[in-house]
Amino acid sequence: MDRYDRPSPMGWFARAEAWLDDKGKGAWIAAMVLGFILFWPLGLALLAYMIWSKRMFSKSCRTRTARHGMAAMKSSGNSAFDAYKAETLKRLEDEQEAFESFLERLRAAKDKAEFDQFMEERARKAAETRPDAG
């Protein structure tokens, strides 16, 4: 029997941890609540572990997903593909800038329309309350 074939003493714990990580933070919270319901020290232990391992306050239980942002910057080793990727990323950045400026113009136009409407209502109310001369 190879040493990798033998079940390790922490094997079940590592498998349970990986399974809960795959299901997300909600699964960890559900396990903690069930632990409190079944045997309160178990729920307390799960809460302590979640805080200690920073699972409670992170955006995601999976730490390996944080590395995907750097994958876009990594070279593939193929110069043609890297040039294509760089060109595509540049095009997408340009499109994002154009879209953000469009949204800015759209917000400015909406703000101006709302301000103009306010000024018209204000002028109308002022004209209604103004005593007529004559």
N, C-alpha and C positions, 0 to 999 in steps of 0.2 A: 504494500500500500504506500503510495507516494505521499509526501507531506502535504501536497496540495489537495489530495483526495480526502484527507481526514477533516472532519468538521472542526473548525476552531471553536474555542469556548465562547468567543464573542460573535460567532457566525450568525446566529439568529438575531442578535442585536443589530449588527451591521445590515442584515437584510431588511429588518423592520425599519431601520432608519432610512435606508435607501428607498423603500416603498413609500414611506411617509413623505420624503423629499419629492418623489415623483408626483405625488398627489397634491402637494402644495401646502401652504400655511394653514389652510382650513382643516386639513387632515390632522395636522399637529394639534390644533386647538381642539378638534373633536376628540382626539385621543386623550388630551389633558382633561377635558370635561368628563369623559368616561372614567378616567382614572380617579377623579374626585368622587364620582358617584359610586364606583365599586369599592374603592379603598383609598381614603383621602391621602395617606402618605404617598401612594403611587401618583396621584394627580399633582401633588406638591413636588415630587421628584421630577416629573415631566416638565413642570413649569420652571423649576430650577435649571434643568438641562436646556430648555429652550432659551432661557435668558443667557446662560453661560455660553452656549454655542452661537449666540447672536441670531438665532432663527426667529425670535419674537419680534425683533425690530428691523429686520432686513426687508427689502422689497420682495424678495423671493427666497425660498429655502435653498435653492440651488445656487451654489457659488460658482459652478463651472460655466454658467451662462454669462457671467460678467466678462468673459474673455472674448466673446464674439465681436465686440466693437473693434478689437485690435486685428481681427482676421482680415478686415478690409485693407489694412495697411501692409500686410505681409505679402512678400513677393512669392509668386508661384514658381519662379525659375524659368518661365517661358517669357521671353521678351515681347513677343507679339501679343500674348494674352495680357501681360502687364500693361502694355500700351493701350490696348482696348479697354481694360478696366479703368485706367487712369482717365481716358477720354470719356467714358461713360459716367464716372463719378463727377468729373468736371461739368458735364452736361446737366446732370441731376442737380448739382449745386447751383448752376446758373438758373435752372428752372425753379428751384426753391426760392432764390433771391427774387426772381420775377413774380412769383406767386405771393411772396411776403409783401412786396411793394404794391401789388394789386390789392391785397387785403388792407394795407395801410391807406391807399387811396379810397377804397370802399368805405372804410371806417370814417375817414375825413368827410366824405360826401354825406354819409348818414348823419354825422355830427352837425354839419352845416345845415342840412335839411331840418333837423330837430331844432336847431337854434333859430332858423328863419321862422319856423312854425311858432316858436315861443314868442318871438318879437312881434309877429302878426297878431297873436292872441293878446299880447300886452297892449299893442296899439289900439286894437278893437275895444278892449275894456276901458282904456283911457278915453277913447272917443265917446263911449256910452256914458261914462260918469262925468264928462265935461259938460258944464252948463252951457246951453245954447246962447249965443250972443244975439241979442236982437230984440 
